[in-house]
């Protein structure tokens, strides 16, 4: 670990702990020193023994130790030779489903309609969504995810919980053709979304969005209405597309059996505000349409493998410069909300699909988890890389644990060795959300009590539901 007399002297100045006089000439809020910085900028620059200077919510300088002679701050973090990188971005989730994590694992074929939806219908509530979102956001923060995109219900409660933990999120209010927990009428999510968007339109951490569930659960007319509203309100649209192979035949009015992507294009709603979750069953024509529309895709390899829904053509999309990010899907689909295991799945599923061990190298995978996710959410001007002018969404991954040693190639270390417990510090918008594995803004004891109440309430019903659901045939056949 590099330690010089000059650095020690600078550290004494920076901490401002002189007993003789208080420090009054700070020109930064926070400084990170002694890290292996993966900038993920256009040149993928790596800075050893690097320094990052933060003022309020923004990165104002990135470079070597010479910055220590120019900047002083009340908070100085020694990265201790750890890997310093942009916070990771989970581009597709259903975070409150973490309350149901581990359920329905008995080999149920029609898990979405025979298990997920009935479970939600019986047990979802505002309180559960709020408490489960807090749990999920803590899980994300401890694993180095600083931004996530989500499709679910009662998005105002999700936003409240997310902000309490301190994360950044794109939150899409679900719109679907049957009654749900926050909309007693079919498609009631549209009005709910309009109110939610109005409330959070200019929030520093929350980007409100529409989330029509899928092309086979939302009518043509409602998709067009949402598209018009998204234009008027400058709101993203999150939607499941190409998750199952038989979606074309399940689309109402799709007499020509157009693919889901071609259907979205045909009805005039495929545009740059749309993020397509999964994109497993895509043809080259579909990819061309996505590219032309400047739409995005959230690649969920671990969830897709667990659900046996297929392997998305992610390598093809990456090569063709599609806006492509990584996601976990909901906590009942991959049982994870962090991206660490998803990183290796992202590479290995593509290598298996193409029978080529040279593709999707670790540097490309980390790109997808950071700036790729930012591009997918059209937030690349704000987050996703460590560059001057961008928001200070930064994580430090320690490299002293046995599983992180040796660290010859930081990208390979992250993709194939690291796990959530290696994340030492999570910073979002210039604020420390997690430090030394401790969440800063949440009473963990109270949160654990709330989760136990939810678990006790759900367990018996979930067990009986599994017995019924296991008899339901798969909709994928």
Secondary structure, DSSP 8 states (H G I E B T S, - for coil): ----HHHHHHHHHHHT--SSS------EEEEEEEEEEE--STT--EEEEEEEEEETTEEEEEESGGGGGT--EEEEEE-TT-EEEE-EEEEEE-GGGGGGTT-S-S--SSHIIIIIHHHHHHH--HHHHHHHHHHHHHHHHHTTEEEEEEEES-HHHHHHHHHHHT-EEEEEEEE-SS-BTTBSSTTTHHHHHHHHHHHHTT-SSEEEEEEE-BTTTS-HHHHHHHHHHHHHHT-EEEEEESSSTTHHHHSTT-TT---HHHHHHHTT--STTEEEEE--S--HHHHHHHHHHT-EEEE-HHHHHHTT-----HHHHHHTT-EEEE----TTTTS--SSHHHHHHHHHHHHHHHT-TTSS-HHHHHHIIIIIHHHHTT-TTTSSS--TTSB--EEEE---SGGG-S-SSHHHHHHHT--GGGEEEEEETTEEEEETTEESSS-HHHHHHHHHHHHHHHHHHHHHHHHHHTTS--TT-
